[in-house]
Amino acid sequence: MRIARTRLEVGSARRTLPEPLGLVLTMGALHEGHDSLLRRAAAECESIAATIFVNPTQFGRGEDFGHYPRDEAADLSRLEALGVDLVFAPSTQEVYPAGFATTVDVGPLGERLEGAARPGHFRGVATVVTILFDLLGPGRAFFGQKDGQQTIVIRRLVRDLGLPVEVVVCPTIREPDGLAISSRNRFLSAEERAAAPVLSRALARVREAYERGEQNGDRLRELMRTTVAEEDLAALDYASVADARSLDELDSVGGAAAADGALVSLAVRLPSARLIDCLYLESG
């Protein structure tokens, strides 16, 4: 496994790798969710690359950039065991050199839901993804479904800029009690960890209601709100039932506007961490 720290090093190493290259972008603090993406990449691609970069531009004021978990030695050991060929682990200055001023803005998609709660977040995501795609030139890039809005944003980015990358979205990996695996879960106290499955419980109730025939967007959103309210430690940031392409909130999942299906998502604050989760509902 080769480890590159600079743009020059990653370019040189990339030229030696057979096509297609599968890429998994990470901020480190690797877990079973990352493992599943890398295994999928290994199954579908001739070579695999991963990044370890905690991207400062996607964190807002007062967010957890300084406290985001970092353990590069453990991450590198894990990546080597998974058969990764190339790891790009640059410094902030290597990704954003002195005088860096260019950003990528995906428009209204980046201003809703997570974008409204975290202004500028998706500008930071879109910018760093564009840089890393350009440096590593993957044929396929693998992302987890848990970050549903992020996958929609990145697919729009790739389409609008004509980037030669296939975006592959893989299922969310969950703990036995339903909690979506996330690097931020390690911030939770034992009491908060016991409360955290309220997110997946809210989504499960939406799916059950939908499968019984409920398609009204307001009633599905209210079901998430009432479920989260049952948990004393949890505070809801948002509950959304939105078109899976435009992220417009839906009156009805079965409506014509929902031809691409619905992204059902929520964000919940616990005392030590803010967690997100989502699921997709097919229209009709």
C-alpha positions as CSV (number, residue, x, y, z in Angstrom):
1,M,0.0,0.0,0.0
2,R,1.4,3.4,-1.0
3,I,0.8,6.5,1.1
4,A,0.9,9.9,-0.7
5,R,1.0,13.2,1.2
6,T,1.3,15.7,-1.7
7,R,-0.4,16.4,-5.0
8,L,2.9,15.4,-6.8
9,E,3.1,12.1,-4.9
10,V,-0.5,11.1,-5.5
11,G,-0.2,11.9,-9.2
12,S,2.9,9.8,-9.6
13,A,1.3,6.8,-7.6
14,R,-2.0,7.1,-9.5
15,R,-0.3,6.5,-12.9
16,T,0.8,3.1,-11.8
17,L,-2.6,1.8,-10.8
18,P,-4.7,-0.3,-13.2
19,E,-8.1,0.9,-14.4
20,P,-10.8,1.2,-13.2
21,L,-9.8,2.8,-9.9
22,G,-12.4,2.7,-7.1
23,L,-12.2,5.6,-4.7
24,V,-13.6,6.0,-1.1
25,L,-13.3,9.4,0.3
26,T,-13.0,9.5,4.1
27,M,-12.3,11.9,7.0
28,G,-10.6,9.0,8.8
29,A,-12.0,7.5,12.1
30,L,-12.7,4.5,10.0
31,H,-15.5,2.0,10.8
32,E,-17.5,-0.8,9.4
33,G,-19.4,1.5,7.1
34,H,-16.1,2.5,5.4
35,D,-15.1,-1.2,5.3
36,S,-18.3,-2.0,3.3
37,L,-17.5,0.7,0.7
38,L,-14.0,-0.5,0.3
39,R,-15.1,-4.1,-0.1
40,R,-17.6,-3.0,-2.8
41,A,-14.9,-1.1,-4.5
42,A,-12.6,-4.1,-4.5
43,A,-15.3,-6.3,-6.0
44,E,-16.0,-3.9,-8.9
45,C,-12.6,-2.3,-9.6
46,E,-9.1,-3.3,-10.5
47,S,-7.5,-1.0,-7.9
48,I,-8.6,0.9,-4.8
49,A,-7.7,4.3,-3.4
50,A,-8.9,5.9,-0.2
51,T,-8.4,9.4,1.2
52,I,-7.9,10.5,4.8
53,F,-8.6,14.2,5.1
54,V,-10.7,16.1,7.7
55,N,-11.9,18.8,5.4
56,P,-12.1,22.2,7.3
57,T,-14.2,23.9,4.7
58,Q,-17.3,21.7,5.4
59,F,-17.4,22.6,9.1
60,G,-19.1,25.7,10.3
61,R,-18.4,28.0,13.2
62,G,-18.9,26.1,16.5
63,E,-18.9,22.7,14.9
64,D,-16.6,19.8,15.9
65,F,-13.7,20.2,13.5
66,G,-11.2,20.5,16.3
67,H,-12.6,17.6,18.1
68,Y,-13.3,15.3,15.1
69,P,-11.8,11.9,15.9
70,R,-8.4,11.3,14.4
71,D,-6.2,8.2,14.5
72,E,-4.2,7.9,11.3
73,A,-2.1,5.0,12.4
74,A,-5.2,2.9,13.1
75,D,-6.8,4.0,9.9
76,L,-3.8,3.1,7.8
77,S,-3.6,-0.3,9.4
78,R,-7.2,-0.9,8.6
79,L,-6.9,0.2,5.0
80,E,-3.9,-2.0,4.4
81,A,-5.8,-5.0,5.8
82,L,-8.6,-4.3,3.4
83,G,-6.2,-4.4,0.4
84,V,-6.2,-0.7,-0.5
85,D,-3.5,0.2,-3.1
86,L,-3.2,3.9,-2.5
87,V,-4.0,6.2,0.4
88,F,-3.9,10.0,-0.1
89,A,-3.5,11.6,3.4
90,P,-2.6,15.3,2.7
91,S,-2.3,18.3,5.0
92,T,-4.8,21.1,4.8
93,Q,-2.1,23.3,3.1
94,E,-1.7,20.6,0.4
95,V,-5.4,20.6,-0.5
96,Y,-5.9,24.3,-0.1
97,P,-2.6,26.1,-0.9
98,A,-1.9,29.6,0.1
99,G,-4.2,32.0,-1.7
100,F,-6.7,29.3,-2.5
101,A,-10.0,31.1,-3.5
102,T,-12.0,28.9,-5.8
103,T,-15.2,27.2,-4.5
104,V,-17.9,25.0,-6.1
105,D,-21.5,25.9,-5.3
106,V,-24.3,23.4,-6.2
107,G,-27.1,25.9,-5.9
108,P,-30.4,25.2,-4.0
109,L,-29.5,21.5,-3.4
110,G,-26.8,22.7,-1.0
111,E,-29.0,25.2,0.8
112,R,-31.7,22.9,2.1
113,L,-31.8,20.4,5.1
114,E,-28.1,20.0,6.1
115,G,-27.3,23.1,4.0
116,A,-29.8,25.2,5.9
117,A,-28.6,23.9,9.3
118,R,-25.0,24.2,8.4
119,P,-24.5,27.2,6.0
120,G,-21.7,26.6,3.5
121,H,-21.3,22.9,4.4
122,F,-22.0,21.7,0.9
123,R,-19.9,24.3,-0.7
124,G,-17.0,22.8,1.3
125,V,-18.0,19.3,0.4
126,A,-18.4,20.0,-3.4
127,T,-15.1,21.9,-3.5
128,V,-13.1,19.2,-1.8
129,V,-14.7,16.4,-3.8
130,T,-14.0,18.2,-7.0
131,I,-10.3,18.6,-6.0
132,L,-10.0,14.9,-5.0
133,F,-11.7,13.6,-8.0
134,D,-9.4,15.6,-10.2
135,L,-6.2,14.4,-8.4
136,L,-7.2,10.8,-8.2
137,G,-9.2,10.3,-11.4
138,P,-11.4,7.4,-10.2
139,G,-13.7,5.5,-12.5
140,R,-16.1,4.9,-9.7
141,A,-16.5,6.6,-6.3
142,F,-18.3,4.9,-3.5
143,F,-20.5,6.7,-0.9
144,G,-22.8,5.5,1.9
145,Q,-26.5,6.1,1.7
146,K,-26.6,7.4,5.3
147,D,-25.5,10.8,4.0
148,G,-28.4,10.9,1.5
149,Q,-28.3,14.6,0.7
150,Q,-24.6,14.5,0.2
151,T,-25.0,11.7,-2.4
152,I,-27.6,13.8,-4.3
153,V,-25.3,16.8,-4.2
154,I,-22.3,14.8,-5.5
155,R,-24.4,13.2,-8.3
156,R,-25.5,16.7,-9.4
157,L,-21.9,18.0,-9.2
158,V,-20.7,15.1,-11.4
159,R,-23.6,15.6,-13.9
160,D,-23.3,19.4,-14.1
161,L,-19.5,19.5,-14.5
162,G,-19.4,16.4,-16.8
163,L,-16.9,14.6,-14.5
164,P,-16.0,11.1,-15.8
165,V,-16.9,9.4,-12.5
166,E,-19.6,6.9,-11.7
167,V,-21.1,7.7,-8.2
168,V,-22.0,4.4,-6.5
169,V,-24.3,4.7,-3.4
170,C,-24.1,1.7,-1.0
171,P,-26.5,0.7,1.8
172,T,-26.2,2.1,5.2
173,I,-24.4,-0.2,7.7
174,R,-26.2,-0.3,11.1
175,E,-25.6,-1.6,14.6
176,P,-27.9,-4.4,15.7
177,D,-30.3,-1.9,17.3
178,G,-30.6,0.0,14.1
179,L,-28.3,3.0,14.7
180,A,-26.5,4.0,11.6
181,I,-22.7,3.5,12.1
182,S,-20.9,6.9,12.1
183,S,-17.6,8.3,13.3
184,R,-19.5,10.7,15.5
185,N,-21.1,7.8,17.5
186,R,-17.9,7.6,19.5
187,F,-18.8,10.9,21.1
188,L,-21.9,9.5,22.7
189,S,-22.1,8.7,26.4
190,A,-23.7,5.4,27.4
191,E,-27.0,7.1,28.0
192,E,-26.9,9.0,24.7
193,R,-26.0,5.8,22.9
194,A,-29.1,4.1,24.3
195,A,-31.2,7.1,23.0
196,A,-29.6,7.3,19.6
197,P,-31.6,4.6,17.8
198,V,-34.6,7.0,18.0
199,L,-33.4,8.1,14.5
200,S,-33.7,4.7,12.9
201,R,-36.9,4.1,14.9
202,A,-38.5,7.2,13.4
203,L,-37.5,6.1,9.9
204,A,-38.8,2.6,10.5
205,R,-42.2,4.0,11.5
206,V,-42.3,6.1,8.3
207,R,-41.6,3.0,6.2
208,E,-44.2,1.0,8.0
209,A,-46.8,3.7,7.5
210,Y,-45.9,4.1,3.9
211,E,-46.2,0.3,3.3
212,R,-49.7,0.5,4.9
213,G,-50.6,3.1,2.2
214,E,-49.7,6.4,3.9
215,Q,-48.3,8.8,1.3
216,N,-49.1,12.2,2.7
217,G,-45.9,14.1,3.3
218,D,-47.1,16.1,6.3
219,R,-48.3,13.0,8.1
220,L,-45.0,11.2,7.5
221,R,-43.0,14.2,8.7
222,E,-45.2,14.5,11.8
223,L,-44.6,10.8,12.5
224,M,-40.9,11.4,12.7
225,R,-41.4,14.5,14.9
226,T,-43.6,12.6,17.4
227,T,-41.2,9.7,17.5
228,V,-38.2,11.8,18.3
229,A,-40.2,13.7,20.9
230,E,-40.6,10.4,22.8
231,E,-36.9,10.5,23.6
232,D,-36.0,13.0,26.3
233,L,-32.3,13.4,25.3
234,A,-33.1,14.0,21.6
235,A,-33.9,17.4,20.0
236,L,-35.0,17.4,16.4
237,D,-33.3,19.7,13.9
238,Y,-35.5,18.7,10.9
239,A,-37.7,16.0,9.6
240,S,-38.0,15.9,5.8
241,V,-39.9,14.0,3.1
242,A,-38.4,15.4,-0.1
243,D,-38.1,14.7,-3.8
244,A,-35.0,12.6,-4.2
245,R,-33.7,14.7,-7.1
246,S,-34.7,18.3,-6.2
247,L,-35.1,18.0,-2.4
248,D,-38.4,19.9,-2.7
249,E,-40.6,18.9,0.2
250,L,-43.4,16.7,-1.0
251,D,-47.1,16.9,-0.4
252,S,-47.4,13.3,-1.4
253,V,-44.8,10.6,-1.9
254,G,-46.9,9.3,-4.8
255,G,-47.2,12.6,-6.5
256,A,-45.9,13.4,-10.0
257,A,-43.2,15.5,-8.4
258,A,-41.8,12.4,-6.7
259,A,-41.0,10.5,-9.9
260,D,-37.5,9.8,-8.5
261,G,-38.9,8.7,-5.2
262,A,-38.6,10.4,-1.8
263,L,-35.6,11.0,0.5
264,V,-36.9,10.7,4.0
265,S,-34.3,12.2,6.4
266,L,-33.9,13.7,9.8
267,A,-31.2,15.3,12.0
268,V,-31.2,15.0,15.8
269,R,-29.1,16.6,18.4
270,L,-28.0,14.7,21.5
271,P,-26.0,16.4,24.2
272,S,-22.6,15.3,22.7
273,A,-23.3,14.9,19.0
274,R,-25.6,15.7,16.1
275,L,-26.7,12.6,14.1
276,I,-28.4,12.2,10.7
277,D,-30.1,9.3,9.0
278,C,-32.3,8.7,6.0
279,L,-34.1,6.2,3.8
280,Y,-35.6,6.2,0.3
281,L,-39.2,5.5,-0.6
282,E,-40.1,4.6,-4.2
283,S,-43.0,6.6,-5.7
284,G,-46.2,5.0,-6.7
